[in-house]
Every structure is written in C-alpha cells, then in structure tokens.
Amino acid sequence: MSVSIGQPVPDFTAAATGDASVSLSELRGRQVVVFFYPKASTPGCTTEGGDFRDRKEAFDAANTVILGVSRDGIRAQENFKAKQAFNFALVSDKDEAVCQLFDVIKLKKLYGKEHLGIERSTFLIDAEGRLAREWRRVKVPGHAQEVLEAAQALQEGRLNAD
C-alpha cells in the first residue's frame, strides 16, 4: 500500500527526537511536511535539513509541521538535530514502516554496487490528513522553498488535494 494524491494518508506513529513519538492523527488540523532523507549527518541531508530549518517560521505561519524521516536510530537523529540546530522533529524509522507507507525505499547504486535505500522524497499532507502533493527523486537546491510555497498555497486554498 502506498499513498496517493487526494487520498487520506494512513495514520502512523514513530519514535522521534526529544524522547517523543509522532502520530499523524495527532497533527490533524495542521498541514504536515514529511521529508525523507537517506542518512543523518551526510552533506545533502544536512543541507536539506538546514533549508527546512531556515524556513520554519514561514512554515509555522502556514500552519505546517515539518517532520524529517530516515532509517537512522534515535541516537543518530538526536545528534544530527543537535549539531544542526534543527527546530523540528526527526523521526527514526529503523523498521522502515513509514518509509514503506510512502514507498520511498528504492534500489540505488553507489560506487557500482546496488543497495536498498531511501530515495529523497517529500510529501505535503493537508489539515484533513489527505496527501496534497509529493516530490520524488528530490534535488536539494531550492526544494525547501518549493515545498514552502506549496504549503502556503494549500493553506490559502490555492492548492487542492483533490
């Protein structure tokens, strides 16, 4: 099962930084950005997380929560968040349940070897819990700004999830 535009996103609960857990159902009434990144503390993931961090006030103004998700353990996520001063929760998805829900585990090649890993992807969920927009095979430069503009448009009723 995977998510699709205009359809409700199934609820999930996962361990998050700050000794917390995050449940999608508890975020109803707010828009949610879920961005998946391959590995904490790597260059592209650090840049992407920083771009979301630097726009958090604007996301807040658009009634939008930011969640970063990777397969890293909670300790690695805590260290990544602290070192980069991220102002949003990072989710540890070691069992890949959230990754599978959003279908972001893909066959990747690195140095000529194939392995399964997270394909950098972002999802925008509306305040009613429906998938409004998705970005797959994300390139980091300019991405967080594009997501912010979509979140603002969704909040203002200029972007429909249907």
KOLDOLUM-824983 format. One record per atom (N, C-alpha, C): residue number from 1; residue in three letters; atom name; x, y, z. Coordinates in Angstrom, 3 decimals. Example, Ala and Ser with C-alpha at 12.3 -4.5 7.8 and 13.67 -1.06 7.14 Angstrom:
BEGIN
SITE_1_ALA_N_13.190_-5.690_7.800;
SITE_1_ALA_CA_12.300_-4.500_7.800;
SITE_1_ALA_C_13.200_-3.300_7.800;
SITE_2_SER_N_12.850_-2.250_7.080;
SITE_2_SER_CA_13.670_-1.060_7.140;
SITE_2_SER_C_12.900_0.030_7.870;
END
This chain:
BEGIN
SITE_1_MET_N_0.848_-1.183_0.000;
SITE_1_MET_CA_0.000_0.000_0.000;
SITE_1_MET_C_0.888_1.239_0.000;
SITE_2_SER_N_0.533_2.198_-0.794;
SITE_2_SER_CA_1.267_3.446_-0.846;
SITE_2_SER_C_0.269_4.606_-0.879;
SITE_3_VAL_N_0.751_5.765_-0.528;
SITE_3_VAL_CA_-0.100_6.948_-0.501;
SITE_3_VAL_C_-0.324_7.465_-1.919;
SITE_4_SER_N_-1.464_8.141_-2.122;
SITE_4_SER_CA_-1.719_8.754_-3.425;
SITE_4_SER_C_-2.411_10.097_-3.240;
SITE_5_ILE_N_-2.162_10.994_-4.183;
SITE_5_ILE_CA_-2.667_12.369_-4.124;
SITE_5_ILE_C_-4.192_12.372_-3.951;
SITE_6_GLY_N_-4.660_13.205_-3.012;
SITE_6_GLY_CA_-6.085_13.368_-2.769;
SITE_6_GLY_C_-6.678_12.349_-1.825;
SITE_7_GLN_N_-5.909_11.321_-1.476;
SITE_7_GLN_CA_-6.408_10.265_-0.599;
SITE_7_GLN_C_-5.889_10.458_0.829;
SITE_8_PRO_N_-6.643_9.973_1.819;
SITE_8_PRO_CA_-6.162_10.058_3.202;
SITE_8_PRO_C_-4.869_9.256_3.367;
SITE_9_VAL_N_-3.945_9.819_4.121;
SITE_9_VAL_CA_-2.702_9.124_4.436;
SITE_9_VAL_C_-2.968_8.277_5.676;
SITE_10_PRO_N_-2.704_6.963_5.615;
SITE_10_PRO_CA_-2.933_6.131_6.797;
SITE_10_PRO_C_-2.130_6.653_7.994;
SITE_11_ASP_N_-2.718_6.541_9.162;
SITE_11_ASP_CA_-2.055_7.006_10.376;
SITE_11_ASP_C_-0.797_6.189_10.622;
SITE_12_PHE_N_0.194_6.829_11.186;
SITE_12_PHE_CA_1.401_6.134_11.622;
SITE_12_PHE_C_1.876_6.780_12.908;
SITE_13_THR_N_2.584_6.014_13.708;
SITE_13_THR_CA_3.221_6.506_14.915;
SITE_13_THR_C_4.662_6.027_14.877;
SITE_14_ALA_N_5.591_6.927_15.153;
SITE_14_ALA_CA_7.006_6.572_15.099;
SITE_14_ALA_C_7.782_7.332_16.164;
SITE_15_ALA_N_8.916_6.763_16.566;
SITE_15_ALA_CA_9.797_7.400_17.542;
SITE_15_ALA_C_10.404_8.654_16.934;
SITE_16_ALA_N_10.463_9.713_17.742;
SITE_16_ALA_CA_11.022_10.982_17.273;
SITE_16_ALA_C_11.978_11.548_18.307;
SITE_17_THR_N_12.730_12.545_17.877;
SITE_17_THR_CA_13.670_13.207_18.771;
SITE_17_THR_C_12.926_13.862_19.925;
SITE_18_GLY_N_13.672_14.150_20.976;
SITE_18_GLY_CA_13.057_14.774_22.152;
SITE_18_GLY_C_12.329_13.759_23.000;
SITE_19_ASP_N_12.727_12.473_22.881;
SITE_19_ASP_CA_12.107_11.395_23.663;
SITE_19_ASP_C_10.598_11.378_23.468;
SITE_20_ALA_N_10.192_11.559_22.220;
SITE_20_ALA_CA_8.765_11.639_21.897;
SITE_20_ALA_C_8.419_10.629_20.813;
SITE_21_SER_N_7.142_10.540_20.542;
SITE_21_SER_CA_6.691_9.809_19.372;
SITE_21_SER_C_5.746_10.740_18.618;
SITE_22_VAL_N_5.684_10.517_17.332;
SITE_22_VAL_CA_4.855_11.353_16.473;
SITE_22_VAL_C_3.786_10.481_15.844;
SITE_23_SER_N_2.531_10.930_15.915;
SITE_23_SER_CA_1.417_10.250_15.253;
SITE_23_SER_C_0.782_11.233_14.291;
SITE_24_LEU_N_0.584_10.786_13.066;
SITE_24_LEU_CA_-0.032_11.662_12.074;
SITE_24_LEU_C_-1.409_12.123_12.539;
SITE_25_SER_N_-2.178_11.233_13.149;
SITE_25_SER_CA_-3.538_11.585_13.586;
SITE_25_SER_C_-3.531_12.717_14.615;
SITE_26_GLU_N_-2.472_12.815_15.426;
SITE_26_GLU_CA_-2.386_13.870_16.436;
SITE_26_GLU_C_-2.097_15.236_15.815;
SITE_27_LEU_N_-1.720_15.248_14.547;
SITE_27_LEU_CA_-1.397_16.502_13.864;
SITE_27_LEU_C_-2.560_17.020_13.018;
SITE_28_ARG_N_-3.725_16.327_13.067;
SITE_28_ARG_CA_-4.899_16.787_12.316;
SITE_28_ARG_C_-5.188_18.231_12.647;
SITE_29_GLY_N_-5.616_18.971_11.643;
SITE_29_GLY_CA_-5.881_20.389_11.824;
SITE_29_GLY_C_-4.688_21.243_11.421;
SITE_30_ARG_N_-3.557_20.582_11.214;
SITE_30_ARG_CA_-2.358_21.271_10.728;
SITE_30_ARG_C_-1.880_20.541_9.480;
SITE_31_GLN_N_-1.273_21.278_8.588;
SITE_31_GLN_CA_-0.638_20.657_7.429;
SITE_31_GLN_C_0.663_20.030_7.910;
SITE_32_VAL_N_1.111_19.001_7.212;
SITE_32_VAL_CA_2.331_18.303_7.614;
SITE_32_VAL_C_3.218_18.086_6.399;
SITE_33_VAL_N_4.483_18.465_6.536;
SITE_33_VAL_CA_5.505_18.133_5.546;
SITE_33_VAL_C_6.304_16.971_6.120;
SITE_34_VAL_N_6.371_15.882_5.374;
SITE_34_VAL_CA_7.195_14.736_5.753;
SITE_34_VAL_C_8.288_14.634_4.693;
SITE_35_PHE_N_9.528_14.908_5.106;
SITE_35_PHE_CA_10.611_14.769_4.140;
SITE_35_PHE_C_11.529_13.624_4.552;
SITE_36_PHE_N_11.784_12.746_3.586;
SITE_36_PHE_CA_12.618_11.566_3.793;
SITE_36_PHE_C_14.008_11.866_3.261;
SITE_37_TYR_N_15.008_11.532_4.049;
SITE_37_TYR_CA_16.395_11.733_3.626;
SITE_37_TYR_C_17.176_10.448_3.892;
SITE_38_PRO_N_18.201_10.182_3.069;
SITE_38_PRO_CA_18.915_8.902_3.158;
SITE_38_PRO_C_19.667_8.649_4.461;
SITE_39_LYS_N_20.417_9.630_4.969;
SITE_39_LYS_CA_21.241_9.355_6.145;
SITE_39_LYS_C_21.600_10.633_6.891;
SITE_40_ALA_N_21.403_10.596_8.202;
SITE_40_ALA_CA_21.734_11.739_9.053;
SITE_40_ALA_C_23.210_12.098_8.936;
SITE_41_SER_N_23.490_13.388_9.037;
SITE_41_SER_CA_24.849_13.925_9.080;
SITE_41_SER_C_25.656_13.713_7.806;
SITE_42_THR_N_24.986_13.540_6.678;
SITE_42_THR_CA_25.670_13.487_5.390;
SITE_42_THR_C_25.432_14.834_4.691;
SITE_43_PRO_N_26.274_15.198_3.729;
SITE_43_PRO_CA_26.204_16.557_3.170;
SITE_43_PRO_C_24.845_16.972_2.599;
SITE_44_GLY_N_24.255_16.174_1.720;
SITE_44_GLY_CA_22.967_16.558_1.121;
SITE_44_GLY_C_21.861_16.635_2.150;
SITE_45_CYS_N_21.852_15.707_3.082;
SITE_45_CYS_CA_20.810_15.678_4.114;
SITE_45_CYS_C_20.962_16.852_5.076;
SITE_46_THR_N_22.213_17.226_5.363;
SITE_46_THR_CA_22.476_18.374_6.225;
SITE_46_THR_C_21.992_19.654_5.554;
SITE_47_THR_N_22.287_19.795_4.271;
SITE_47_THR_CA_21.850_20.982_3.525;
SITE_47_THR_C_20.326_21.045_3.470;
SITE_48_GLU_N_19.685_19.922_3.152;
SITE_48_GLU_CA_18.223_19.892_3.059;
SITE_48_GLU_C_17.593_20.240_4.396;
SITE_49_GLY_N_18.060_19.608_5.471;
SITE_49_GLY_CA_17.516_19.897_6.793;
SITE_49_GLY_C_17.703_21.356_7.171;
SITE_50_GLY_N_18.862_21.920_6.839;
SITE_50_GLY_CA_19.122_23.330_7.116;
SITE_50_GLY_C_18.183_24.250_6.354;
SITE_51_ASP_N_17.869_23.871_5.113;
SITE_51_ASP_CA_16.942_24.680_4.317;
SITE_51_ASP_C_15.542_24.687_4.942;
SITE_52_PHE_N_15.101_23.532_5.462;
SITE_52_PHE_CA_13.800_23.494_6.153;
SITE_52_PHE_C_13.887_24.277_7.470;
SITE_53_ARG_N_14.987_24.093_8.211;
SITE_53_ARG_CA_15.175_24.826_9.484;
SITE_53_ARG_C_15.064_26.331_9.268;
SITE_54_ASP_N_15.729_26.819_8.220;
SITE_54_ASP_CA_15.774_28.252_7.976;
SITE_54_ASP_C_14.428_28.824_7.538;
SITE_55_ARG_N_13.491_27.965_7.161;
SITE_55_ARG_CA_12.159_28.420_6.723;
SITE_55_ARG_C_11.060_28.052_7.725;
SITE_56_LYS_N_11.448_27.569_8.889;
SITE_56_LYS_CA_10.449_27.056_9.830;
SITE_56_LYS_C_9.423_28.107_10.241;
SITE_57_GLU_N_9.840_29.331_10.463;
SITE_57_GLU_CA_8.870_30.373_10.845;
SITE_57_GLU_C_7.807_30.540_9.770;
SITE_58_ALA_N_8.218_30.501_8.519;
SITE_58_ALA_CA_7.258_30.637_7.414;
SITE_58_ALA_C_6.350_29.413_7.340;
SITE_59_PHE_N_6.900_28.220_7.603;
SITE_59_PHE_CA_6.051_27.021_7.645;
SITE_59_PHE_C_5.055_27.132_8.796;
SITE_60_ASP_N_5.513_27.601_9.952;
SITE_60_ASP_CA_4.612_27.789_11.099;
SITE_60_ASP_C_3.478_28.742_10.727;
SITE_61_ALA_N_3.809_29.830_10.046;
SITE_61_ALA_CA_2.798_30.814_9.643;
SITE_61_ALA_C_1.793_30.203_8.669;
SITE_62_ALA_N_2.206_29.170_7.954;
SITE_62_ALA_CA_1.315_28.462_7.024;
SITE_62_ALA_C_0.646_27.258_7.697;
SITE_63_ASN_N_0.675_27.212_9.046;
SITE_63_ASN_CA_0.037_26.128_9.806;
SITE_63_ASN_C_0.567_24.759_9.387;
SITE_64_THR_N_1.901_24.678_9.219;
SITE_64_THR_CA_2.513_23.458_8.697;
SITE_64_THR_C_3.616_22.955_9.617;
SITE_65_VAL_N_3.513_21.682_10.000;
SITE_65_VAL_CA_4.504_20.997_10.817;
SITE_65_VAL_C_5.514_20.332_9.881;
SITE_66_ILE_N_6.782_20.365_10.256;
SITE_66_ILE_CA_7.838_19.710_9.478;
SITE_66_ILE_C_8.307_18.477_10.236;
SITE_67_LEU_N_8.415_17.343_9.527;
SITE_67_LEU_CA_8.986_16.118_10.085;
SITE_67_LEU_C_10.049_15.596_9.120;
SITE_68_GLY_N_11.246_15.355_9.621;
SITE_68_GLY_CA_12.291_14.713_8.831;
SITE_68_GLY_C_12.346_13.246_9.200;
SITE_69_VAL_N_12.476_12.356_8.217;
SITE_69_VAL_CA_12.453_10.910_8.473;
SITE_69_VAL_C_13.619_10.229_7.774;
SITE_70_SER_N_14.331_9.358_8.518;
SITE_70_SER_CA_15.326_8.478_7.913;
SITE_70_SER_C_15.344_7.170_8.702;
SITE_71_ARG_N_16.140_6.219_8.216;
SITE_71_ARG_CA_16.233_4.918_8.887;
SITE_71_ARG_C_17.248_4.932_10.019;
SITE_72_ASP_N_17.845_6.082_10.294;
SITE_72_ASP_CA_18.820_6.175_11.375;
SITE_72_ASP_C_18.149_5.927_12.724;
SITE_73_GLY_N_18.923_5.425_13.668;
SITE_73_GLY_CA_18.427_5.226_15.021;
SITE_73_GLY_C_18.174_6.562_15.709;
SITE_74_ILE_N_17.468_6.514_16.823;
SITE_74_ILE_CA_17.086_7.744_17.516;
SITE_74_ILE_C_18.312_8.508_18.010;
SITE_75_ARG_N_19.353_7.806_18.422;
SITE_75_ARG_CA_20.560_8.484_18.902;
SITE_75_ARG_C_21.223_9.287_17.776;
SITE_76_ALA_N_21.323_8.681_16.601;
SITE_76_ALA_CA_21.898_9.392_15.448;
SITE_76_ALA_C_21.031_10.598_15.078;
SITE_77_GLN_N_19.714_10.435_15.183;
SITE_77_GLN_CA_18.803_11.546_14.878;
SITE_77_GLN_C_18.965_12.675_15.904;
SITE_78_GLU_N_19.079_12.314_17.171;
SITE_78_GLU_CA_19.270_13.326_18.233;
SITE_78_GLU_C_20.567_14.098_17.987;
SITE_79_ASN_N_21.639_13.385_17.667;
SITE_79_ASN_CA_22.926_14.043_17.419;
SITE_79_ASN_C_22.843_14.963_16.206;
SITE_80_PHE_N_22.204_14.496_15.142;
SITE_80_PHE_CA_22.046_15.275_13.912;
SITE_80_PHE_C_21.257_16.555_14.205;
SITE_81_LYS_N_20.146_16.389_14.928;
SITE_81_LYS_CA_19.299_17.540_15.255;
SITE_81_LYS_C_20.066_18.564_16.093;
SITE_82_ALA_N_20.789_18.092_17.106;
SITE_82_ALA_CA_21.522_18.997_17.988;
SITE_82_ALA_C_22.648_19.709_17.238;
SITE_83_LYS_N_23.413_18.967_16.474;
SITE_83_LYS_CA_24.557_19.544_15.762;
SITE_83_LYS_C_24.120_20.599_14.745;
SITE_84_GLN_N_22.978_20.383_14.098;
SITE_84_GLN_CA_22.499_21.297_13.056;
SITE_84_GLN_C_21.466_22.303_13.577;
SITE_85_ALA_N_21.146_22.237_14.857;
SITE_85_ALA_CA_20.164_23.137_15.474;
SITE_85_ALA_C_18.822_23.094_14.732;
SITE_86_PHE_N_18.407_21.879_14.362;
SITE_86_PHE_CA_17.115_21.738_13.695;
SITE_86_PHE_C_16.009_22.052_14.686;
SITE_87_ASN_N_15.000_22.784_14.221;
SITE_87_ASN_CA_13.894_23.239_15.066;
SITE_87_ASN_C_12.606_22.491_14.743;
SITE_88_PHE_N_12.760_21.233_14.333;
SITE_88_PHE_CA_11.626_20.358_14.036;
SITE_88_PHE_C_12.037_18.939_14.409;
SITE_89_ALA_N_11.061_18.061_14.541;
SITE_89_ALA_CA_11.322_16.685_14.957;
SITE_89_ALA_C_11.925_15.858_13.827;
SITE_90_LEU_N_12.850_14.981_14.212;
SITE_90_LEU_CA_13.374_13.968_13.303;
SITE_90_LEU_C_12.830_12.621_13.770;
SITE_91_VAL_N_12.381_11.836_12.817;
SITE_91_VAL_CA_11.766_10.546_13.100;
SITE_91_VAL_C_12.751_9.429_12.775;
SITE_92_SER_N_12.861_8.474_13.685;
SITE_92_SER_CA_13.679_7.285_13.470;
SITE_92_SER_C_12.772_6.176_12.950;
SITE_93_ASP_N_13.042_5.730_11.731;
SITE_93_ASP_CA_12.210_4.701_11.100;
SITE_93_ASP_C_13.056_3.471_10.786;
SITE_94_LYS_N_13.689_2.925_11.832;
SITE_94_LYS_CA_14.580_1.775_11.652;
SITE_94_LYS_C_13.869_0.570_11.050;
SITE_95_ASP_N_12.583_0.378_11.375;
SITE_95_ASP_CA_11.849_-0.769_10.840;
SITE_95_ASP_C_11.236_-0.482_9.466;
SITE_96_GLU_N_11.444_0.732_8.966;
SITE_96_GLU_CA_11.007_1.152_7.633;
SITE_96_GLU_C_9.488_1.181_7.445;
SITE_97_ALA_N_8.726_1.181_8.521;
SITE_97_ALA_CA_7.263_1.180_8.393;
SITE_97_ALA_C_6.766_2.455_7.706;
SITE_98_VAL_N_7.299_3.608_8.104;
SITE_98_VAL_CA_6.874_4.868_7.493;
SITE_98_VAL_C_7.419_4.953_6.067;
SITE_99_CYS_N_8.655_4.531_5.880;
SITE_99_CYS_CA_9.251_4.515_4.534;
SITE_99_CYS_C_8.416_3.669_3.576;
SITE_100_GLN_N_7.962_2.513_4.040;
SITE_100_GLN_CA_7.158_1.635_3.186;
SITE_100_GLN_C_5.794_2.245_2.895;
SITE_101_LEU_N_5.202_2.897_3.877;
SITE_101_LEU_CA_3.914_3.543_3.683;
SITE_101_LEU_C_3.983_4.562_2.538;
SITE_102_PHE_N_5.094_5.291_2.472;
SITE_102_PHE_CA_5.265_6.309_1.437;
SITE_102_PHE_C_6.044_5.798_0.222;
SITE_103_ASP_N_6.413_4.527_0.240;
SITE_103_ASP_CA_7.105_3.882_-0.891;
SITE_103_ASP_C_8.365_4.646_-1.297;
SITE_104_VAL_N_9.254_4.873_-0.325;
SITE_104_VAL_CA_10.488_5.607_-0.621;
SITE_104_VAL_C_11.745_4.732_-0.590;
SITE_105_ILE_N_11.605_3.443_-0.281;
SITE_105_ILE_CA_12.760_2.542_-0.314;
SITE_105_ILE_C_12.924_2.065_-1.755;
SITE_106_LYS_N_14.060_2.414_-2.331;
SITE_106_LYS_CA_14.309_2.107_-3.746;
SITE_106_LYS_C_15.693_1.484_-3.906;
SITE_107_LEU_N_15.875_0.788_-5.012;
SITE_107_LEU_CA_17.180_0.233_-5.354;
SITE_107_LEU_C_18.067_1.377_-5.833;
SITE_108_LYS_N_19.217_1.535_-5.186;
SITE_108_LYS_CA_20.131_2.630_-5.513;
SITE_108_LYS_C_21.500_2.049_-5.846;
SITE_109_LYS_N_22.281_2.822_-6.567;
SITE_109_LYS_CA_23.656_2.413_-6.886;
SITE_109_LYS_C_24.626_3.378_-6.249;
SITE_110_LEU_N_25.647_2.832_-5.614;
SITE_110_LEU_CA_26.695_3.630_-5.018;
SITE_110_LEU_C_28.014_2.926_-5.287;
SITE_111_TYR_N_28.911_3.615_-5.956;
SITE_111_TYR_CA_30.209_3.039_-6.322;
SITE_111_TYR_C_30.059_1.710_-7.038;
SITE_112_GLY_N_29.071_1.636_-7.920;
SITE_112_GLY_CA_28.859_0.437_-8.730;
SITE_112_GLY_C_28.133_-0.695_-8.032;
SITE_113_LYS_N_27.804_-0.532_-6.765;
SITE_113_LYS_CA_27.091_-1.580_-6.023;
SITE_113_LYS_C_25.653_-1.145_-5.796;
SITE_114_GLU_N_24.750_-2.118_-5.887;
SITE_114_GLU_CA_23.339_-1.827_-5.655;
SITE_114_GLU_C_22.974_-2.113_-4.203;
SITE_115_HIS_N_22.101_-1.280_-3.674;
SITE_115_HIS_CA_21.584_-1.484_-2.318;
SITE_115_HIS_C_20.214_-0.811_-2.220;
SITE_116_LEU_N_19.451_-1.213_-1.217;
SITE_116_LEU_CA_18.165_-0.566_-0.978;
SITE_116_LEU_C_18.388_0.614_-0.038;
SITE_117_GLY_N_17.821_1.750_-0.401;
SITE_117_GLY_CA_17.973_2.933_0.427;
SITE_117_GLY_C_16.813_3.886_0.211;
SITE_118_ILE_N_16.805_4.945_0.994;
SITE_118_ILE_CA_15.747_5.944_0.892;
SITE_118_ILE_C_16.003_6.834_-0.318;
SITE_119_GLU_N_14.981_6.949_-1.159;
SITE_119_GLU_CA_15.008_7.916_-2.247;
SITE_119_GLU_C_14.508_9.236_-1.659;
SITE_120_ARG_N_15.337_10.270_-1.735;
SITE_120_ARG_CA_14.984_11.569_-1.156;
SITE_120_ARG_C_13.622_12.003_-1.707;
SITE_121_SER_N_12.638_12.137_-0.822;
SITE_121_SER_CA_11.255_12.420_-1.208;
SITE_121_SER_C_10.593_13.284_-0.142;
SITE_122_THR_N_9.607_14.060_-0.567;
SITE_122_THR_CA_8.872_14.929_0.366;
SITE_122_THR_C_7.386_14.842_0.057;
SITE_123_PHE_N_6.574_14.899_1.116;
SITE_123_PHE_CA_5.125_14.791_0.991;
SITE_123_PHE_C_4.477_15.906_1.801;
SITE_124_LEU_N_3.454_16.522_1.211;
SITE_124_LEU_CA_2.682_17.567_1.877;
SITE_124_LEU_C_1.280_17.024_2.121;
SITE_125_ILE_N_0.908_16.974_3.397;
SITE_125_ILE_CA_-0.379_16.430_3.816;
SITE_125_ILE_C_-1.246_17.594_4.285;
SITE_126_ASP_N_-2.494_17.629_3.831;
SITE_126_ASP_CA_-3.363_18.743_4.208;
SITE_126_ASP_C_-3.871_18.579_5.641;
SITE_127_ALA_N_-4.574_19.576_6.126;
SITE_127_ALA_CA_-5.031_19.602_7.520;
SITE_127_ALA_C_-6.051_18.513_7.835;
SITE_128_GLU_N_-6.660_17.930_6.799;
SITE_128_GLU_CA_-7.608_16.826_7.000;
SITE_128_GLU_C_-6.928_15.464_6.883;
SITE_129_GLY_N_-5.627_15.459_6.623;
SITE_129_GLY_CA_-4.892_14.202_6.555;
SITE_129_GLY_C_-4.807_13.580_5.168;
SITE_130_ARG_N_-5.125_14.348_4.132;
SITE_130_ARG_CA_-5.022_13.828_2.759;
SITE_130_ARG_C_-3.707_14.279_2.134;
SITE_131_LEU_N_-3.167_13.437_1.275;
SITE_131_LEU_CA_-1.942_13.798_0.569;
SITE_131_LEU_C_-2.264_14.859_-0.475;
SITE_132_ALA_N_-1.622_16.025_-0.355;
SITE_132_ALA_CA_-1.883_17.140_-1.261;
SITE_132_ALA_C_-0.845_17.208_-2.381;
SITE_133_ARG_N_0.400_16.851_-2.055;
SITE_133_ARG_CA_1.473_16.995_-3.044;
SITE_133_ARG_C_2.603_16.066_-2.685;
SITE_134_GLU_N_3.333_15.594_-3.673;
SITE_134_GLU_CA_4.515_14.777_-3.417;
SITE_134_GLU_C_5.636_15.185_-4.363;
SITE_135_TRP_N_6.845_15.035_-3.868;
SITE_135_TRP_CA_8.059_15.266_-4.657;
SITE_135_TRP_C_8.915_14.036_-4.483;
SITE_136_ARG_N_9.283_13.388_-5.569;
SITE_136_ARG_CA_10.146_12.206_-5.515;
SITE_136_ARG_C_11.443_12.510_-6.271;
SITE_137_ARG_N_12.482_11.768_-5.934;
SITE_137_ARG_CA_13.809_11.974_-6.544;
SITE_137_ARG_C_14.222_13.438_-6.424;
SITE_138_VAL_N_14.089_13.956_-5.212;
SITE_138_VAL_CA_14.325_15.362_-4.914;
SITE_138_VAL_C_15.782_15.750_-5.121;
SITE_139_LYS_N_15.965_16.896_-5.712;
SITE_139_LYS_CA_17.268_17.574_-5.763;
SITE_139_LYS_C_17.189_18.676_-4.709;
SITE_140_VAL_N_18.190_18.767_-3.849;
SITE_140_VAL_CA_18.133_19.638_-2.679;
SITE_140_VAL_C_18.030_21.133_-2.999;
SITE_141_PRO_N_18.845_21.681_-3.903;
SITE_141_PRO_CA_18.801_23.144_-4.084;
SITE_141_PRO_C_17.400_23.652_-4.471;
SITE_142_GLY_N_16.882_24.571_-3.681;
SITE_142_GLY_CA_15.582_25.181_-3.954;
SITE_142_GLY_C_14.375_24.364_-3.516;
SITE_143_HIS_N_14.610_23.132_-3.058;
SITE_143_HIS_CA_13.485_22.244_-2.739;
SITE_143_HIS_C_12.645_22.744_-1.557;
SITE_144_ALA_N_13.283_23.099_-0.454;
SITE_144_ALA_CA_12.523_23.530_0.734;
SITE_144_ALA_C_11.667_24.751_0.412;
SITE_145_GLN_N_12.180_25.649_-0.409;
SITE_145_GLN_CA_11.409_26.833_-0.791;
SITE_145_GLN_C_10.190_26.431_-1.621;
SITE_146_GLU_N_10.361_25.473_-2.521;
SITE_146_GLU_CA_9.240_24.998_-3.340;
SITE_146_GLU_C_8.163_24.357_-2.461;
SITE_147_VAL_N_8.594_23.580_-1.469;
SITE_147_VAL_CA_7.650_22.949_-0.543;
SITE_147_VAL_C_6.927_24.020_0.274;
SITE_148_LEU_N_7.661_25.022_0.737;
SITE_148_LEU_CA_7.048_26.116_1.490;
SITE_148_LEU_C_5.983_26.811_0.657;
SITE_149_GLU_N_6.286_27.108_-0.587;
SITE_149_GLU_CA_5.315_27.786_-1.452;
SITE_149_GLU_C_4.068_26.927_-1.658;
SITE_150_ALA_N_4.238_25.615_-1.772;
SITE_150_ALA_CA_3.080_24.721_-1.902;
SITE_150_ALA_C_2.267_24.703_-0.605;
SITE_151_ALA_N_2.946_24.690_0.538;
SITE_151_ALA_CA_2.244_24.706_1.836;
SITE_151_ALA_C_1.453_25.999_1.999;
SITE_152_GLN_N_2.047_27.106_1.591;
SITE_152_GLN_CA_1.346_28.390_1.671;
SITE_152_GLN_C_0.132_28.403_0.741;
SITE_153_ALA_N_0.306_27.892_-0.463;
SITE_153_ALA_CA_-0.804_27.835_-1.427;
SITE_153_ALA_C_-1.918_26.930_-0.912;
SITE_154_LEU_N_-1.554_25.810_-0.310;
SITE_154_LEU_CA_-2.550_24.887_0.238;
SITE_154_LEU_C_-3.328_25.562_1.361;
SITE_155_GLN_N_-2.626_26.247_2.237;
SITE_155_GLN_CA_-3.298_26.910_3.360;
SITE_155_GLN_C_-4.239_28.010_2.861;
SITE_156_GLU_N_-3.853_28.676_1.806;
SITE_156_GLU_CA_-4.665_29.764_1.254;
SITE_156_GLU_C_-5.742_29.274_0.307;
SITE_157_GLY_N_-5.824_27.954_0.104;
SITE_157_GLY_CA_-6.854_27.389_-0.767;
SITE_157_GLY_C_-6.528_27.459_-2.242;
SITE_158_ARG_N_-5.256_27.751_-2.568;
SITE_158_ARG_CA_-4.853_27.820_-3.971;
SITE_158_ARG_C_-4.314_26.495_-4.494;
SITE_159_LEU_N_-4.150_25.516_-3.607;
SITE_159_LEU_CA_-3.675_24.183_-3.972;
SITE_159_LEU_C_-4.648_23.192_-3.376;
SITE_160_ASN_N_-5.300_22.408_-4.208;
SITE_160_ASN_CA_-6.267_21.433_-3.704;
SITE_160_ASN_C_-5.666_20.041_-3.702;
SITE_161_ALA_N_-6.059_19.255_-2.731;
SITE_161_ALA_CA_-5.576_17.870_-2.645;
SITE_161_ALA_C_-6.387_16.944_-3.540;
SITE_162_ASP_N_-7.440_17.437_-4.135;
SITE_162_ASP_CA_-8.282_16.568_-4.977;
SITE_162_ASP_C_-7.821_16.544_-6.414;
END
